Amino acid sequence: MSDSSTASTDEPGTYVTPGQEYTRDTNYIEDRITKDAVDGWPVEAGRYRLVAARACPWANRSVISRRLLGLEDAISLGLPGPTHDARSWTFDLDPDGRDPVLGIERLKDAFEKRTPGYPRGITVPAIVDVPTGKVVTNNFPQITLDLATEWTDFQRDGAPDLYPDGKRDEIDDVAEVVFRDVNNGVYRAGFAGSQGSYERAYTRLFDRLDWLEQRLENQRYLVGDTITEADIRLFTTLARFDAVYHGHFKCNRNKLTEMPVLWAYARDLFQTPGFGDTIDFEQIKKHYYIVHSDINPTGIVPAGPDPRGWLLPHGRDELGGRPFGDGTPPPPPRPGEEVPPILAE
C-alpha cells in the first residue's frame, strides 16, 4: 500500500485515507500573467477576475496581496461561499447563486472552459480570464508573487514592496519551511490517516512554531523590517489556528494565544490595514467544520473562540520596523468587499 494520498483539502471531495499519510496535490495550472505575456496572458487592467473564497487560507493570501498593493481597480474579486459540495466551490453568496461578472454558478465551469473534463481539484484562488471565461491559473504560490512583481504598473501610489529584490532568497527560504511545516503541516496533521503520520506532522508543526517564536522574539517581521510575502503566507495559517486547527485538526499542544511571541505577531498583522479586514471567522469555521464531513460528521460549527482578543494591544511596534517600508497603508476595503467587524466590548 502507498504511504501517501494526494488530495487537496481546499477542493471538493473526501480527504482522509485510512492508514495513509496526507500529501497535498501541488499540480496546478501554471500559466502566468506577465508583462511580456510569455504564456499568452498579458498584464491588462480589467481583464481578469480573482476568485478567492474568504474561508481558504491559500486564497486569503491573494486577497491580502491585492489589498496591500491596491489592485482593486485592475483585478476584480469574486467571492464563493464558505461551503461547497463534492463538485465545486459555488457562488451561493451572490444573487441567484451566480458570479455577477462571470455569470457562472460553479468555479468548476471556468476550469472546464479551459480544459473540458478538467481532472484535478477545483481550487481557489483562481484567476479567470473574463472575456473567455477560462481559468488562467490556480497556482497560488506564484499568483501573489506575480501580483507583487508583474502588476507594478497598476499598483496604487504608496504600494509596499512585498518581494524586494535583495531579500528574495531569504523570503523564499523562510516561506518554504513555513509551507512545509506550518501552512501544510496543519493539514498533514488534520488529514492524517494513521497515528504515526499524525504524530510526525504534529511534531514538525510545533517544532517549527517554536522556531518561529524564537525568530520573531526580537524582530517585528519574518524577513527584514517590513512586511513581505513571507508574513502574508504565515499570517493566514495563524489567523485560523485557534478557530480551526487547534481542535478540528488536532493541533492541540497549545493554542496560538498561548504562544506569546507568535500571538503578538499575529495581532500586529491583524491590526494592520489589509490583513484583519480580509478575515471572516464565521466563514472560516463554516468551511472547515461543515465541508470536512469525514472529520466532523455532525457538521456542528463551534460557537467560539471569542475573536475580540485579536483587538488587544500587541506591543510589537516597540521592536521598530516599518510595516509598509517607504509606502503607505491601503485605504479601507471597497464597498461590497468588507468583512463583518469584530466589535470590542
ZAMARGU-4260 file (C-alpha; in steps of 0.2 Angstrom, whole numbers, plus 5000, padded with zeros to 4 digits):
<rodrens>
0) 5000/5000/5000 | 5006/5018/4996 | 5010/5028/5012 | 5003/5044/5005 | 4987/5051/4997
5) 4986/5066/4985 | 4970/5075/4989 | 4970/5094/4991 | 4960/5099/5006 | 4954/5115/4999
10) 4945/5107/4985 | 4929/5097/4985 | 4930/5079/4990 | 4934/5067/5004 | 4951/5069/5011
15) 4956/5056/5024 | 4963/5040/5018 | 4964/5027/5032 | 4981/5021/5035 | 4989/5034/5024
20) 4999/5050/5026 | 4991/5065/5018 | 5001/5073/5004 | 4995/5089/4995 | 4992/5088/4976
25) 5003/5103/4970 | 4999/5101/4952 | 4991/5117/4946 | 4988/5126/4930 | 5005/5135/4930
30) 5002/5149/4917 | 5007/5166/4922 | 5000/5183/4919 | 5016/5193/4915 | 5021/5210/4907
35) 5029/5200/4892 | 5014/5189/4891 | 5026/5174/4889 | 5012/5162/4892 | 5000/5171/4882
40) 4992/5181/4896 | 4997/5199/4897 | 4995/5211/4912 | 4980/5220/4907 | 4968/5230/4919
45) 4950/5225/4919 | 4953/5208/4910 | 4955/5196/4924 | 4944/5191/4940 | 4952/5184/4955
50) 4941/5170/4963 | 4946/5169/4981 | 4935/5161/4995 | 4937/5170/5011 | 4937/5153/5020
55) 4953/5147/5012 | 4970/5152/5018 | 4978/5150/5001 | 4965/5161/4993 | 4966/5173/5008
60) 4984/5177/5003 | 4979/5183/4986 | 4966/5194/4994 | 4978/5202/5006 | 4991/5205/4992
65) 4978/5213/4981 | 4973/5224/4995 | 4990/5229/5001 | 4995/5233/4983 | 4980/5242/4978
70) 4975/5232/4963 | 4956/5233/4966 | 4953/5243/4950 | 4964/5232/4940 | 4958/5214/4945
75) 4940/5212/4951 | 4936/5200/4965 | 4924/5185/4965 | 4919/5178/4982 | 4912/5160/4983
80) 4903/5155/4999 | 4912/5145/5013 | 4904/5129/5009 | 4903/5118/4994 | 4898/5101/4988
85) 4908/5087/4980 | 4909/5096/4963 | 4915/5113/4966 | 4916/5130/4975 | 4899/5139/4972
90) 4894/5157/4971 | 4880/5155/4983 | 4883/5172/4991 | 4879/5181/4975 | 4861/5185/4969
95) 4854/5170/4960 | 4869/5160/4965 | 4879/5166/4950 | 4895/5176/4950 | 4890/5193/4943
100) 4904/5195/4932 | 4907/5178/4925 | 4889/5173/4925 | 4893/5155/4932 | 4886/5145/4947
105) 4901/5135/4950 | 4920/5138/4948 | 4921/5121/4940 | 4913/5129/4925 | 4928/5141/4922
110) 4940/5126/4924 | 4931/5116/4911 | 4930/5130/4900 | 4949/5130/4900 | 4950/5111/4900
115) 4935/5101/4896 | 4933/5087/4909 | 4946/5095/4920 | 4953/5080/4930 | 4961/5089/4945
120) 4954/5098/4960 | 4944/5114/4958 | 4954/5125/4969 | 4955/5144/4975 | 4962/5156/4972
125) 4960/5155/4953 | 4962/5169/4941 | 4949/5169/4927 | 4951/5177/4910 | 4934/5187/4909
130) 4932/5188/4890 | 4934/5169/4888 | 4928/5163/4905 | 4943/5152/4906 | 4954/5149/4921
135) 4972/5156/4918 | 4980/5149/4934 | 4976/5142/4951 | 4995/5141/4956 | 4993/5150/4972
140) 5011/5152/4977 | 5015/5161/4960 | 4999/5171/4960 | 5005/5183/4974 | 5022/5184/4968
145) 5016/5190/4951 | 5004/5202/4959 | 5019/5210/4968 | 5031/5210/4953 | 5022/5209/4937
150) 5007/5221/4941 | 5018/5236/4946 | 5011/5247/4933 | 4994/5246/4941 | 4998/5246/4959
155) 4992/5261/4970 | 5003/5275/4975 | 5012/5270/4991 | 5011/5251/4987 | 5023/5242/4998
160) 5037/5231/4990 | 5031/5214/4996 | 5045/5204/4987 | 5060/5216/4987 | 5075/5211/4976
165) 5088/5210/4989 | 5078/5199/5001 | 5070/5186/4989 | 5081/5172/4993 | 5078/5173/5012
170) 5059/5176/5009 | 5059/5160/4998 | 5069/5150/5011 | 5058/5155/5025 | 5042/5153/5015
175) 5047/5135/5010 | 5049/5129/5028 | 5034/5138/5034 | 5024/5130/5020 | 5031/5113/5023
180) 5029/5113/5042 | 5015/5125/5046 | 5004/5130/5031 | 5003/5112/5025 | 5008/5105/5042
185) 4991/5108/5050 | 4983/5099/5035 | 4996/5084/5037 | 4990/5083/5055 | 4972/5085/5052
190) 4970/5073/5037 | 4982/5060/5043 | 4976/5043/5040 | 4987/5034/5054 | 4993/5038/5071
195) 5011/5038/5066 | 5008/5051/5051 | 4998/5062/5063 | 5011/5062/5076 | 5025/5066/5064
200) 5016/5080/5057 | 5011/5086/5074 | 5029/5086/5080 | 5035/5095/5064 | 5022/5108/5066
205) 5026/5113/5084 | 5045/5112/5082 | 5043/5125/5068 | 5031/5136/5078 | 5044/5136/5092
210) 5057/5141/5079 | 5046/5155/5074 | 5044/5161/5092 | 5062/5162/5093 | 5065/5171/5076
215) 5051/5184/5080 | 5056/5187/5098 | 5067/5202/5093 | 5062/5206/5075 | 5045/5213/5070
220) 5043/5204/5054 | 5050/5187/5046 | 5062/5195/5034 | 5069/5212/5037 | 5060/5227/5045
225) 5045/5227/5033 | 5030/5216/5029 | 5034/5204/5015 | 5027/5189/5006 | 5033/5178/5020
230) 5022/5187/5033 | 5007/5185/5022 | 5010/5167/5020 | 5012/5164/5038 | 4998/5175/5044
235) 4984/5166/5035 | 4988/5150/5045 | 4989/5159/5061 | 4973/5168/5059 | 4964/5151/5058
240) 4974/5142/5071 | 4963/5143/5087 | 4947/5144/5077 | 4950/5128/5067 | 4967/5120/5068
245) 4969/5118/5086 | 4953/5107/5088 | 4947/5102/5071 | 4964/5097/5065 | 4970/5090/5082
250) 4985/5103/5083 | 4982/5105/5101 | 4999/5105/5110 | 4994/5123/5114 | 4984/5137/5106
255) 4991/5152/5097 | 4985/5163/5111 | 4997/5153/5122 | 5012/5157/5112 | 5016/5175/5117
260) 5028/5180/5103 | 5018/5172/5089 | 5001/5178/5096 | 5008/5196/5097 | 5015/5195/5080
265) 4998/5189/5073 | 4989/5203/5082 | 5001/5215/5075 | 4997/5210/5057 | 4979/5208/5060
270) 4978/5226/5066 | 4987/5231/5050 | 4976/5238/5036 | 4975/5224/5023 | 4976/5209/5035
275) 4962/5208/5048 | 4950/5217/5036 | 4951/5202/5025 | 4947/5189/5039 | 4929/5182/5041
280) 4930/5170/5056 | 4912/5164/5053 | 4915/5159/5035 | 4932/5151/5040 | 4923/5140/5053
285) 4909/5135/5042 | 4920/5129/5029 | 4931/5118/5039 | 4918/5111/5051 | 4904/5108/5038
290) 4914/5104/5022 | 4926/5091/5031 | 4912/5079/5035 | 4924/5065/5036 | 4932/5073/5051
295) 4917/5082/5058 | 4902/5071/5053 | 4889/5081/5063 | 4893/5097/5054 | 4892/5106/5071
300) 4901/5123/5070 | 4909/5129/5086 | 4902/5145/5094 | 4920/5151/5099 | 4933/5156/5101
305) 4929/5174/5105 | 4938/5185/5091 | 4939/5200/5102 | 4956/5195/5108 | 4963/5200/5091
310) 4960/5218/5095 | 4971/5218/5111 | 4987/5229/5111 | 5001/5219/5104 | 5016/5230/5109
315) 5026/5224/5093 | 5029/5242/5087 | 5042/5243/5101 | 5053/5232/5090 | 5053/5246/5077
320) 5051/5241/5059 | 5041/5250/5045 | 5026/5240/5041 | 5024/5247/5023 | 5043/5252/5021
325) 5043/5268/5010 | 5025/5265/5006 | 5008/5269/5015 | 4994/5259/5022 | 4980/5254/5010
330) 4963/5263/5010 | 4948/5254/5018 | 4941/5240/5008 | 4930/5243/4994 | 4911/5243/4996
335) 4905/5225/4994 | 4922/5218/5000 | 4920/5222/5018 | 4920/5208/5031 | 4910/5209/5047
340) 4919/5219/5060 | 4924/5212/5077 | 4915/5223/5090 | 4925/5227/5106 | 4917/5227/5122
</rodrens>
